[in-house]
C-alpha cells in the first residue's frame, strides 16, 4: 500500500503536463484534477475494444485498437506537443529542463504504454502511472478514512457562511468549500447561476486533493451541510466526522440575513426563481408559495426572502437537533474583513 502511495507521489512530482488518455466518458466520471483529456479512443470505440478483449483476447483487441488509432495518431501527437508548449509558457520561470509528459489510463496498461512508446519515436520524455487511475482513486478514497480536525461552520440561511470561508481561505486558514466544489449552494435555489455539477466521483477526488495540501493536526473549517449537495454526496467517512465535529454557529440579525439573500438572489431570472420555489411548494404550503411567486413577479425581494426564510429556519433548527459541542459567534452588523478575521482568530485560540 505504501509503495503505491509512493509511486503516485513520485508520479505527481514529475515536471510536466498531466495527460489522461482514457475515453471522454471515463474522464467525466472521475479523473486526476488538472489533467488534460487526450483520449486514445472515443466512448464507442472503447466499448467495442473492451468487448473484443473479453470475448477474443488481447491480440484481437490490440488489432482493433490500432485500426481506430491509425487515422488519429497525427492529431493525438499534435495535442500532446501542444500541451507541452502550454506548460512551458505557463511555467517558464520555474522549469530548468524539458517537461516530461505524465500519462495515465485506467490501469496503467495498453493505452498509456502505447502513447509512451509513440512518444519515444519523437524523442519526447514520458512516464506512466503504475495501475493508472485505479491507483489514484484508491488513494482518494483512503484519504477519507484518516482522522481530521474539523470545525463545522453553521448558521441560518443568509449569515454568509460561504463568504466567510472564502475570506478565511485567502488568509491561509485550512478550509474546504464543499458547495464551491459541488457547484451548488445546497438548497432548492442552489443551482442558480452555477456551472454544471461534477460527477460524484470527481467531487470526492476534489475534496481529497484539498485534504492532501493540509497539515494533519491543524483545524479544517467546512460549512454545515446535509449529506447531499445537489446531486453530489459528501463522502460517508468524512461526513461522519463532520457530524461529531465542533460546530461554530454564526449569528446574524434577520435584517442582515435579508440583505445578504437579496444581494445573492435578486440577480437571477424570474422564471428560474419561480421554478425553484415550485420545487418546494409542498413544504412551503400554498399560501407561502403564492406570496413568493407574486413577490418574484413584482420584484419585491424582501417579501420573497421572508416567505421562504421561515421554512428554511425550521429545517435548520431540525438539522441541529441532538448536536452537542456548539459554540456561537455573534457577527450581527459586522461586514468588514478585519473585524471578522479578528473574531475568528480569537475563537480559534480559545
C-alpha positions as CSV (number, residue, x, y, z in Angstrom):
1,X,0.0,0.0,0.0
2,X,2.8,2.4,0.9
3,X,4.7,1.6,-2.2
4,X,1.6,2.5,-4.3
5,X,1.3,5.8,-2.5
6,X,5.0,6.5,-3.0
7,X,4.7,5.7,-6.7
8,X,1.7,8.1,-7.0
9,X,3.6,10.8,-5.2
10,X,6.7,10.3,-7.4
11,X,4.5,10.5,-10.5
12,X,2.9,13.7,-9.3
13,X,6.3,15.4,-8.7
14,X,7.5,14.8,-12.3
15,X,7.9,18.1,-14.1
16,X,5.4,18.2,-16.9
17,X,1.7,18.2,-18.0
18,X,-0.6,15.5,-16.8
19,X,-2.4,13.6,-19.6
20,X,-5.4,11.3,-19.2
21,X,-5.7,9.1,-22.4
22,X,-9.0,7.4,-21.3
23,X,-12.3,7.9,-23.2
24,X,-14.3,11.1,-22.6
25,X,-16.9,9.3,-20.5
26,X,-14.3,7.7,-18.2
27,X,-12.7,11.2,-17.8
28,X,-16.0,12.8,-16.9
29,X,-16.8,10.2,-14.3
30,X,-13.6,10.9,-12.5
31,X,-10.0,12.0,-13.2
32,X,-6.9,13.4,-11.6
33,X,-7.5,17.2,-11.2
34,X,-5.6,19.4,-13.6
35,X,-5.2,16.6,-16.1
36,X,-5.9,17.1,-19.8
37,X,-8.1,14.5,-21.6
38,X,-6.5,13.4,-24.9
39,X,-8.4,10.2,-25.5
40,X,-6.9,7.3,-27.5
41,X,-10.5,6.0,-28.1
42,X,-13.9,7.7,-28.1
43,X,-16.6,6.2,-25.9
44,X,-18.0,3.8,-28.6
45,X,-14.5,2.7,-29.6
46,X,-13.5,2.0,-26.1
47,X,-16.6,-0.1,-25.5
48,X,-16.0,-2.1,-28.7
49,X,-12.3,-2.8,-27.9
50,X,-13.3,-3.8,-24.4
51,X,-15.9,-6.3,-25.7
52,X,-13.4,-7.8,-28.1
53,X,-10.8,-8.2,-25.3
54,X,-13.3,-10.1,-23.2
55,X,-14.6,-12.3,-26.0
56,X,-11.5,-12.9,-28.1
57,X,-8.5,-11.9,-26.0
58,X,-5.7,-9.2,-26.0
59,X,-4.3,-9.8,-29.6
60,X,-7.6,-9.1,-31.4
61,X,-8.4,-6.2,-29.1
62,X,-5.0,-4.6,-29.9
63,X,-5.6,-5.0,-33.7
64,X,-9.0,-3.3,-33.4
65,X,-7.4,-0.6,-31.3
66,X,-4.7,0.0,-33.9
67,X,-7.4,0.4,-36.6
68,X,-9.1,3.1,-34.6
69,X,-5.9,5.0,-33.8
70,X,-4.4,4.8,-37.3
71,X,-6.2,7.9,-38.5
72,X,-5.8,9.8,-35.2
73,X,-2.1,9.5,-34.5
74,X,-1.1,12.8,-36.0
75,X,-3.9,14.6,-34.1
76,X,-3.0,12.9,-30.8
77,X,0.7,13.8,-31.2
78,X,-0.2,17.4,-32.1
79,X,-2.3,17.7,-29.0
80,X,0.4,16.2,-26.8
81,X,3.0,18.6,-28.0
82,X,0.5,21.5,-27.7
83,X,0.1,20.5,-24.0
84,X,3.9,20.7,-23.6
85,X,4.1,24.1,-25.2
86,X,1.3,25.5,-23.0
87,X,3.0,24.0,-19.9
88,X,6.3,25.6,-20.9
89,X,4.7,29.0,-21.4
90,X,2.9,28.9,-18.0
91,X,5.9,27.7,-16.1
92,X,8.9,29.2,-18.0
93,X,10.2,30.8,-14.8
94,X,10.2,27.7,-12.7
95,X,11.4,24.9,-15.1
96,X,15.1,24.1,-15.7
97,X,14.7,21.2,-18.1
98,X,12.3,20.0,-20.8
99,X,9.0,18.8,-19.4
100,X,8.1,15.1,-19.2
101,X,4.6,14.1,-20.2
102,X,2.8,12.2,-17.4
103,X,0.5,9.7,-19.0
104,X,-2.2,7.6,-17.3
105,X,-5.1,5.4,-18.3
106,X,-7.4,3.2,-16.4
107,X,-4.9,0.6,-15.0
108,X,-1.6,1.7,-16.4
109,X,-2.0,-0.7,-19.3
110,X,-2.1,-0.7,-23.1
111,X,-3.4,2.8,-23.7
112,X,-0.8,4.8,-21.6
113,X,2.1,2.5,-22.6
114,X,1.3,2.7,-26.3
115,X,1.3,6.5,-26.1
116,X,4.7,6.5,-24.3
117,X,6.0,4.1,-27.0
118,X,4.8,6.5,-29.6
119,X,6.4,9.5,-27.9
120,X,9.8,7.7,-27.8
121,X,9.8,7.9,-31.6
122,X,9.6,11.7,-31.3
123,X,12.4,11.7,-28.6
124,X,9.9,13.1,-26.1
125,X,10.2,12.0,-22.4
126,X,7.2,10.5,-20.8
127,X,6.2,8.4,-17.8
128,X,3.2,6.3,-17.0
129,X,1.4,5.8,-13.7
130,X,1.5,2.2,-12.4
131,X,-2.1,0.9,-12.0
132,X,-3.3,4.2,-13.6
133,X,-6.4,6.0,-12.4
134,X,-7.3,2.9,-10.3
135,X,-4.3,3.7,-8.1
136,X,-5.2,7.4,-7.8
137,X,-8.8,6.6,-7.0
138,X,-7.8,4.2,-4.2
139,X,-5.6,7.0,-2.7
140,X,-8.5,9.4,-3.0
141,X,-10.9,7.1,-1.1
142,X,-8.3,6.2,1.5
143,X,-7.9,9.9,2.4
144,X,-11.4,10.0,3.9
145,X,-10.6,7.3,6.4
146,X,-8.0,9.4,8.1
147,X,-8.9,11.4,11.3
148,X,-9.2,15.1,10.5
149,X,-9.5,18.0,12.9
150,X,-12.8,19.6,11.6
151,X,-14.7,22.7,12.7
152,X,-18.2,22.9,11.1
153,X,-19.3,26.5,10.4
154,X,-23.1,26.7,10.8
155,X,-25.7,29.4,10.8
156,X,-29.1,30.1,9.3
157,X,-29.6,30.9,5.7
158,X,-28.2,34.3,4.8
159,X,-25.5,34.6,7.5
160,X,-22.7,34.5,4.9
161,X,-21.0,31.2,5.7
162,X,-19.6,30.7,2.2
163,X,-18.3,34.3,2.1
164,X,-16.7,33.7,5.5
165,X,-14.9,30.5,4.3
166,X,-13.6,32.3,1.2
167,X,-12.2,35.1,3.4
168,X,-10.5,32.6,5.6
169,X,-9.1,30.7,2.6
170,X,-7.4,33.9,1.4
171,X,-5.9,34.4,4.8
172,X,-4.3,30.9,4.9
173,X,-6.8,29.0,7.1
174,X,-7.5,25.4,6.1
175,X,-10.9,25.4,4.5
176,X,-12.9,23.2,2.2
177,X,-15.7,25.0,0.3
178,X,-17.9,21.9,-0.3
179,X,-20.6,24.0,-2.1
180,X,-17.9,25.6,-4.4
181,X,-16.5,22.1,-5.3
182,X,-20.1,20.8,-5.9
183,X,-21.1,23.9,-7.9
184,X,-24.3,24.1,-5.8
185,X,-25.4,26.0,-2.7
186,X,-27.3,23.1,-1.2
187,X,-30.9,24.4,-1.4
188,X,-33.6,24.4,-4.0
189,X,-32.1,27.7,-5.2
190,X,-28.6,26.2,-5.0
191,X,-28.0,25.6,-8.7
192,X,-28.9,29.2,-9.8
193,X,-26.0,30.8,-11.6
194,X,-23.7,27.8,-11.0
195,X,-21.8,25.7,-13.5
196,X,-22.8,22.1,-14.2
197,X,-22.1,19.9,-11.2
198,X,-19.2,17.4,-11.4
199,X,-19.9,13.7,-11.1
200,X,-20.0,12.4,-7.5
201,X,-16.7,10.6,-8.1
202,X,-15.0,13.7,-9.2
203,X,-16.4,15.7,-6.3
204,X,-14.8,13.2,-4.0
205,X,-11.5,13.5,-5.9
206,X,-11.5,17.3,-5.5
207,X,-12.1,17.0,-1.7
208,X,-9.2,14.5,-1.4
209,X,-7.0,17.0,-3.3
210,X,-7.9,19.7,-0.8
211,X,-7.1,17.5,2.1
212,X,-3.8,16.5,0.6
213,X,-2.5,20.0,1.0
214,X,-3.5,20.4,4.7
215,X,-1.4,20.0,7.8
216,X,-2.8,17.0,9.6
217,X,-3.1,18.5,13.1
218,X,-4.4,21.9,12.1
219,X,-8.1,22.7,12.1
220,X,-10.1,22.4,8.9
221,X,-13.2,24.6,8.5
222,X,-16.1,23.4,6.4
223,X,-19.7,24.6,6.1
224,X,-22.5,22.8,7.7
225,X,-24.2,20.7,5.0
226,X,-26.6,17.8,4.6
227,X,-25.0,14.7,3.2
228,X,-26.1,15.7,-0.4
229,X,-25.2,19.0,-2.1
230,X,-27.4,18.9,-5.2
231,X,-26.5,15.6,-6.8
232,X,-23.1,15.4,-5.1
233,X,-22.8,13.4,-1.9
234,X,-20.2,14.1,0.7
235,X,-18.0,11.0,1.3
236,X,-19.6,8.9,4.0
237,X,-16.5,8.7,6.2
238,X,-15.8,12.4,6.0
239,X,-19.4,13.3,6.7
240,X,-19.4,11.1,9.8
241,X,-16.5,13.2,11.1
242,X,-18.4,16.4,10.3
243,X,-21.4,15.2,12.4
244,X,-19.4,14.8,15.6
245,X,-17.1,17.8,15.0
246,X,-17.0,21.0,16.9
247,X,-19.6,23.4,15.5
248,X,-19.2,27.2,15.2
249,X,-22.6,28.8,14.9
250,X,-22.6,32.2,13.1
251,X,-25.3,34.6,14.4
252,X,-26.6,37.5,12.3
253,X,-29.8,39.6,12.6
254,X,-32.8,38.9,10.4
255,X,-32.2,42.2,8.6
256,X,-28.6,41.3,7.9
257,X,-29.7,37.9,6.5
258,X,-32.4,39.5,4.3
259,X,-29.8,41.9,2.9
260,X,-27.4,39.1,2.1
261,X,-30.1,37.0,0.4
262,X,-31.5,39.9,-1.7
263,X,-28.0,40.6,-3.0
264,X,-27.4,36.9,-3.8
265,X,-30.7,36.0,-5.5
266,X,-32.3,39.2,-6.9
267,X,-29.9,39.0,-9.9
268,X,-31.5,35.8,-11.3
269,X,-34.2,35.4,-14.0
270,X,-37.8,35.4,-12.8
271,X,-38.6,32.1,-14.4
272,X,-35.6,30.4,-12.7
273,X,-36.6,31.7,-9.3
274,X,-40.3,30.7,-9.7
275,X,-39.2,27.2,-10.8
276,X,-37.0,26.9,-7.6
277,X,-40.0,28.0,-5.4
278,X,-42.3,25.4,-7.1
279,X,-39.8,22.6,-6.3
280,X,-40.6,23.1,-2.6
281,X,-44.2,24.2,-2.9
282,X,-45.4,21.1,-0.9
283,X,-43.2,22.1,2.0
284,X,-43.8,25.8,1.8
285,X,-47.5,25.4,1.6
286,X,-50.0,27.0,-0.8
287,X,-50.1,30.4,1.0
288,X,-46.3,31.0,1.2
289,X,-45.8,29.6,-2.3
290,X,-48.3,32.1,-3.7
291,X,-46.8,35.0,-1.8
292,X,-43.3,34.1,-3.0
293,X,-44.3,33.8,-6.7
294,X,-46.3,37.0,-6.7
295,X,-43.4,38.8,-4.9
296,X,-40.9,37.5,-7.5
297,X,-43.1,38.8,-10.3
298,X,-43.3,42.2,-8.6
299,X,-39.6,42.2,-7.8
300,X,-40.5,42.6,-4.1
301,X,-37.3,40.8,-3.0
302,X,-37.8,41.4,0.8
303,X,-41.2,39.6,0.6
304,X,-39.7,36.7,-1.5
305,X,-37.0,36.1,1.1
306,X,-39.3,36.4,4.1
307,X,-41.7,33.9,2.6
308,X,-39.0,31.2,2.3
309,X,-36.9,32.1,5.4
310,X,-39.4,30.7,7.8
311,X,-39.3,27.4,6.0
312,X,-35.5,27.2,5.9
313,X,-35.1,28.3,9.5
314,X,-37.4,25.4,10.7
315,X,-35.3,23.0,8.6
316,X,-32.1,24.3,10.1
317,X,-33.3,24.1,13.7
318,X,-34.3,20.5,13.0
319,X,-31.0,19.7,11.4
320,X,-29.2,21.0,14.6
321,X,-31.3,18.8,16.9
322,X,-29.2,16.4,19.1
323,X,-25.9,18.1,18.2
324,X,-23.5,18.9,21.0
325,X,-20.4,20.9,21.2
326,X,-21.9,24.0,19.6
327,X,-20.3,27.4,20.1
328,X,-21.8,30.7,18.9
329,X,-20.2,33.8,17.3
330,X,-22.4,36.9,17.1
331,X,-21.4,38.8,13.9
332,X,-24.5,41.0,13.7
333,X,-23.8,44.2,11.7
334,X,-20.1,43.1,11.2
335,X,-19.3,43.3,7.5
336,X,-15.6,44.4,7.4
337,X,-12.9,41.7,6.9
338,X,-10.5,42.8,9.6
339,X,-13.1,42.6,12.4
340,X,-14.3,39.2,11.0
341,X,-10.7,37.8,11.0
342,X,-10.0,39.1,14.5
343,X,-13.1,37.4,15.9
344,X,-12.2,34.1,14.1
345,X,-8.7,34.3,15.4
346,X,-9.9,34.8,19.0
347,X,-12.3,31.9,18.6
348,X,-9.5,29.6,17.2
349,X,-7.3,30.5,20.1
350,X,-10.0,29.8,22.7
